[in-house]
């Protein structure tokens, strides 16, 4: 009973953080709209949406990983690697655009699931050790594969993917909405989504209740890799080239967005609904600061402060409920709950 109360309290905290981010996003948007003449223009709003699309994809993928209680440091490097792969598919192999996009997304899915997913889910190595290793591995492969050179990817259709409009909205906005709705459906309306939350709550309890924990972990790292590859497609479309220099800071912004949205490092709490508002908050902040003429390094400093702050807040909140959650784990595993902690 106390465990259920503790879980409910944690969800209440996540919900409050979600609404706080929503209010802060609205306040920032209004502030920049009033204080900067160039902010609320069609060109700048398009730039805000297109610029946020990369972070949107990576953050939603990272949300699934963090809901299981894990983390993936390698997503930025995998984004860059997938971009180089796309350049190779289209320029060297002569693959048409549609097939090139499908192959790039499949590349990210396979790399994420067969490397990080298998090592963490099947071999059961620590996720921080594995993803730190693959972060370095993918970075090295990017430089080896690209020879540290940016490769132009020329395609009018690909450029249109980043800058054209459909039904009054930029094409990236429709892609973002589609990815979000699909992720929300998977999270809330499928057995897999329930398994993700169960693994994040307690992997051992999930295993005892029949959840295939290894398969679930392999799948979430595959999803994260697939969405990092989709982010690479958007990145290549934006700059018209496959560059080895992209993706370096995106994982930190993605972590900040996911945490701001109410998803906890401890797993089992949060979701993609909060993540998208975290992305919109950070995207609006970055865009507004750029329009205001603030130097890029100040943007990095502010993002870093936000990340440290939300990690500290998450730690404080989890620490406050730790005894309750320990009781919840013991109860869910069928172990007797001691009278005192």
N, C-alpha and C positions, 0 to 999 in steps of 0.2 A: 504494500500500500504506500509506504513511504517512498519506494522507488518510483512508483507511478507519479507521486506528487513532485518528486525531483525532476523527472522527465518533463512533466507539464510546466514546471517553473522554468526550465531551460528553454522550452519552446516559447514561453511568454517573453523571455528576455530577447530571443532571436526576433520575435515579431516586433517588439518595441524598437530594436535596432533598425529593422526594415523600414518602419514608418519614420524614424528619425532621419534616415538617409533620403527617403522620399521628400520629406519637408526641406531638408538641406539642399537637395537637387533643385527643387522649385525655387527656393530662395536665391540660389546662385544664378539660375537662369534669369530670374527677374532682375537681379542686380546688374548682371552684365548687359542685359537688354536696355536698361535705363542709362547705365554709365558709359557704354560704348556704342557709338552710332553704327559701327560696322558689324556688330555682333548679330543683330536680328535682321540680317539680309539673307536672301535666298542662297546666294553663293556661299556664305559662311555656314549656314545651317547644313547645306550639302556637304561642305568640308568637315563639319563636326560629325555628321552621320558616317561618312565614308571613313574618316579617321578612326572612329570608334568601332568600326566593323571588325577590325583585326582583334582588338582587345575583347570584343563581344564573343567571338568564336572561342578564343583560348580560355576565357573565364568560364564559359558554360561547360567546356570540357573539364576544366579543373574542378568545377563544382561537383561533378560525379565522383571524381577521385577523392575529394575531401569529405564527401558524405560517407565514404567507407573508412574514414580515419587516416587516409594516406595523403601523399603530396607528390607532385611531379615537377622537379626542378628543370627537367630537360625540354620542356615544351617550346621555349624560345629557340633553342638550337634545332629542334625538330622542325619548327616553322621554317627556319633558314634552309635546312636540308631539303625539305619538301619543295621549296621554291627553286632550288638548284635542280632538283629532279624534274620539275615541270619544264624548266628551260631546256633540259636535255631531251625530254620527250618531244617537245615541239620543234626545237631548232635542229637537233642532230638526228632524231628519229623520224622527223617529218609527220608526227601525229597531228591530226586535226584538233581544233580547240576543244570541242565537246569531249572527245575521247581523252585528250590530255588532262582535262579537269578531273574526269573520272579516275584516271590512272594515278593522278597526284593524290586524290583523296584516299584511294585504295592503298597507296604507298604509306601514307601516314597511319592508316588503320593497321596495316600489317606490322609496321615497325613498332608502333605503340603496344600492340597486343603480344607480338612474338618476342620482344626484347624486355621492356619493362614489365608487361603483364605476366609473362611466364616466369621471369626471375623473382618477381614479388609474389604473385599469386600461387604459382606452382612450386617453385623452389623455396619460397618463403624467406627470401632475403629481406633485410630492412629496406623500406622504401627510400629513405634518405640516402643510404649508401648506394643503392642501385641507380637512382635518378641523378645523383651527383656524378656517378661514373658515366652514365649515358650522356649527361650534359657535356662532359669533356669529350667523349667519344664522337658525338654528333658534330661538335664544333670542329674537331680535327677532320672529320670526313667532309664537312662543308668546304674547308680550305683546300683539302686534297682534291676533291671533285671539281671545284670551281677554279682551282689554281689561283685563288684569292682575287679573281677578276669578276667584275659585274658583266653579265651577259644580257644584251637587249633581247626582249621577246616582243616582236612586232606583230600586232594583230588588232585590227580595228574593232572586232567583236570583243576581244579581251578588254580593250580600253573602254568600250561601252559598258562592260560589266561593272566598272568602277564609277563611270561618270554619266551614263545615260539615265533617263527617267522613264517610269512606267506608271500610268494612272496617277500622275502628280507627285510621285515619290521617287527618290533616287533608287536605282536598282539594288544597291547594297542594303537599303532599308528593307526591301522585300525579302532579301536573303536572310537578314537578321531576324525578321519576324518569323519566317518559316523555320529557321533553326530553333528559335525559342519555343514556338508552339510544339514542334516535334519533341524537343527535350522535355517540355512540361508534360506532354502526354506520356512519354516513357516514364518519367519520374512518378506521376500520380496514378496512372491507369494501367500499368502493366505489372506482372509478377516480378519482372526484373527490377523495376523501380522499388518495389517493396523489399526485394532482396538487398538492394544497395543500402537502404536505411537499416535493415536488420544487421548487416555486416558492420556498419558503422556504430550501431548501438553496442553490439558485443559479437565478435566473430565466432567465439566458441559457442555462445548460446544459439547463434544462427545455424551453425553446423549441426548442433544437437537437435534443432527443430527441422532439419531436412534441407536447409539452404546449401547450395553448392558454392561454398565460399571461394574456392580457387577459380572456378569458372566466372564468378561475378567480378573478382578482382582483375582477371585477364580482360574481361569485357570493358570495365571502366577505363583502364589504361588504353585500350584500343579506341574507345570513344574519344578520349582526350587527344590521342594521336591523330585521329581522323579530323577532328575540328581544328587542330593546329595546322593540318595540311590545307583545310578549307581557308583558314586565315592566310596561309601562304599564297593561295590562288588570288585572294583579294589584294594582298600586298604586291604581287607581280602585276596585277591589273592596274593598281594605283600608280606605280612608278614605271611601268612598261619594261621592267627588267627583272632578272633573277640575281639578287645581290647576296653575297656572303656576309654583309654587314648588318642585316636586319635581325630583329627578334631578340636582341641582347637584354633589353630591360622589360620585355612584355610580361614575363612570368611574375615579376614583382608587382606590377600594376594589376595583373590578373588576381594575384593573391589578395591584394588590398580590396579589389572589387568584390571578391567572393566573401571575404570576412565582413566587409561593410554591409553586405546583403544578408547577414545573419547566419551564414554557414560556419560551423565551428571546426577548429583543428581536431577536436576530439571525435568528430564524426557523428552521423545519425541525426543531426539537427540542421535545418536550413533548406535551401533549394534554389533552383534557377530563377524563380520569381524575384527573390531578393538580389540575386547576382546582377540581373540586368539593370536594376536601379543603381547598384554600385558602379557599373560600367558607365552609365549615363552621367553619374555624378563626376567621376574622374574625367570622362571625355569633355564634359562642359567646363570643368575647372581648367583643364589643359588648353582647350580652345579659347576660353575667355582670357586666360593669362597671355596667350600668344597674341590675341587681338589687342590686348592692353599694352603690348610691347615688353612684357616681362621676359627676361633672358631664359633660355631653355634650362640652364643649370638650376635656376630657382624652381622651375617646374619639377625637376628631379628631386630637389630637396623637399618640396612640399609633399610630393608623392611618398617619399621615404618617411616623412614625419607621420603621414596618415597611416602607412603600413605598420610602423612601430606602435602607434597609438591603438589601432584596432587589435593587433596581436596581444598587447598588454591588457586591453579590455577583455578579450576572449579568455586570456589566462586567469584574470581575476574572477570572471564569472564561472569558469569551470572549476577553479579552486574552491569557490564558495559552495559548490554542490558536490564536491568530490566524495564525501562520506556517503551521501545519498545515492550517488551513482554506483559506488562500490556495493552497497546493499542491493541495488537493483540488479547488478550483474550476478551476485550470489543467488538471489531469489530466482532469476530467470534460468540459472543453471541447475536449480533444484537443491542448492546448498542451504543449510539453515542459516538464518540471519542472527548474528549475535545480539544480545541485549544492549551492549554498549560498543562504541567504536573506539 
